[in-house]
Amino acid sequence: MTDRFTFSKVKIVPLLLLAALCLGMLAGCDSGTGSSTSSTDNSTSGGGGQITLTFWNWVTGVDKAAAEYTKLHPNIHVNVINVGGGTNEYNKLYTAIKANNEPDLAQIEYQVLPTFETTGSLIDLSKYGANDIKDQFVPWTWNQVSLGNSVYAIPQDTGPLVLYYREDLFQKYNLPIPTTWAQYADDAVKLHAADPSAYITDFPARDPGWFNGLVWQAGGQMFNIDGQSWKVDINNPQAQKVASYWQGLLGKNLVKTEPDFADAWYHDIGSGTLATWISAAWGAGTIKPNAPQTAGKWRVAPLPQWQEGQYANGNWGGSTTAVFTSSKHPKEAADFAQWLNTNKQGVEEMIKGNAIYPASLSNLDSPLVNGRQSFFGNQNVGALFKVASQHVNPKYQWGPTINQVYNDFGDDFAGAVNNQGTLPSSLNSVQQSTIQFMQNQGFTVKY
């Protein structure tokens, strides 16, 4: 479970207010935050001497990309440090922020970026030409890293949702490839009736990222910025629709409820116990090494839709590269962040190392992500991922306390799968806990 950190009032400025303060629209900007930004902006590269940038991340291959960057910039060395993925890194970053001792750069997932924005510790990269490269990225990703003309990170990779399915099982049980969620539920019934040990998929209660991606697909939004306040809408109608749908499948025992990315789950992916996996583009790189015996049996299809003929999509996962205000070399750090995520070779090192699905438009046509794959029956899954990404709702807004939201989702969903409440009632519970948490943190909240 993610630890919950409470920042001082200096750091607890809601995102829109932070932007307004930086633009001089409101009086009373904290002198500590302002002076820190000023001193950082005026720092130099040391008169042409050797510069070392520290970059915290968890993607294999970044070190090779950094070495290529140094060949082009001999006076700049990027010290790449894997401090652990996700929560492990964030906990260390929160501690470093309090001590004003952050690395120059760090990898931050899209959903957590607003949390770091509200600490006032991220540099606005628009000052270093970031907006000049916005057209080099999948369009919706730029909305995830920017506010107005301000840019708080550079997109790295994405996770548009798709449906991975076992073609051999669908053929064996004469199941149609579902194009709608209604058809998907019908397949779940037919499959389990034909083989009681088989399930259409798994519902991992403590991993709500994929569930949120389905809410995103349905047009729901848990957070919005309303004037100078945050509007909390965890239990929005679209989220209730998604929750009710999965509650129906749970109630009929048509899905498993084991933790994903665990030994039992990997076994079920490989054995045919699970006929589908609702996942992101990066999921291909998860199935192949963990279920090698299924080579040639998996296929990829567009995510089922709520209405036949439409194509709406959501996203699960993906990261960015951000620069921190404590950096003594913000210009060089910003240049590396932009180069890393736009340079063809730099991005390809991350694809080869971690099978990321890049946010860089030019790299979507790379043979590393675009071409027929024997594991998937010679299907060109990259082309399908690309179309899936083009249909991700670009207006989705994350909130500033997503760690708390996901923790509470995990607790309540875990109760629901054990017949202690329901998924729809869980949404109402998390709505209330989120409002209370944000108010306690000093945010102005509407609901």
C-alpha positions, 0 to 999 in steps of 0.5 A: 500500500502506498504511504500517504505523505502530508506536505507543508502548506507551502507545498499544498497548492492546488494545481490551478492555483499553482499556475495562477500564482506563477503567473502573478494572478494571485497575491501572496505567493510563498517566498520560499517556493518563489526564491527556489524557482528563481535561483534554479532558473538563474543557475548556469552550466558551470562555464562549460565544465563537466556537468552531471545530471541525476536521473531516477527511473526504472526503465531498462535501456535508459542507461544506453540512451544516456550514453548516446546522449553523452556522445553528442554532448561530451560535457554532460554525463547523465547518472541513471539510477534505478531506485525502484519502480512506481511507489518505491521511487515516489516515496523517495522523491517525496522525502527528497522534495521535503529536503529540497534534494531531488534528482535533476530528473525523474520518471513519473507516471501520468496519474501521479504527475498532478500530485508532484505538480501540486508540490511546486517542485517541477520546472515549467519546461515551456521555458526551455522550448518544450512546446516546440516539440508537442507535435512530435507526440501522440496528441492526447499525451500532451494534455496529460503533461501540460496546463495552458502553455505550461509543461510539467513533463515530457511524455515517454510512453503510453498504455492504450487499452486493447483486448488480448484473447486466446484464439484457440479457446475462442475457436474451441468453444465457438465464441465470437470475438466481442465487439461490445461489452454485452457480447463480452458478457455473453462470451463469459457465460458460454465459456464458463458453462462449457468449462467451469474451470475457465473464466473470461478474465480476472478482476484484480481488486487491488489494481484499479488502474485498468478499471479506471481505464475503462471508466476513461473509455466510457467517458467518465472522469473522476476529477475536474478543475473548476475555477480555482477548485478541484471537482471530485466525481469518483462516482460519476454515472459512467463509473457507476455503469462500469462498476455495475457491469463488473459487479454483474460478472462477479455476482455470477462467478464468471471472472476470477478475483486473484491478484494480477502479476502474481504467480497464480495469475501468470499460471492462469495466463499460461494454462488457458484458465483465463481466456482474455486479458483487458490490458494496455499496449505494454501487455504484449511484453508481459504475456510473451516472457511469462507464458512462452508456451502459448506462443501463436495462441494469443491475438489482440482485438480492439477493446469492446465498446458500449455501443456497436460501431463506436470506438472510444478508448481509455489508457492504463499506464505510461510515464513521463520525464520531469525536471525538478526545481532543485536542479542546478542545471535545468536547461541541460536537464530539460534538453535531455528530457526532450531528447530522450523521448524524441530521439529515435535511437534513445526511444528505441533503447527503452523499447528494447529494454522494457518493451515500452509503447512510445508516446513519440509519434515517429517511433510508432512506426519503428519495426520494434513496435510495428510489424507482424509478431509470431507470438501473436499468430503473425498479427501486426499488433503494433498497428492495432495499438496505434489505432487504439491510441488515436481513440483515447479521450484526450480530455481526461484529467487526473486528480492530485491525490491518486495514490489515496484514491487507488489505495481506497479503491483497492480496499473497497474493491477487495471487500466487494469481491468478498461479498462485503459491499458492491463495486458501485457502493465502493465508488460512493465510499471512495468519493467520500474518503477522497473529499475528506482526504483532499480537504484535510490536505488543504485543497479547495474541493467541490462535489 
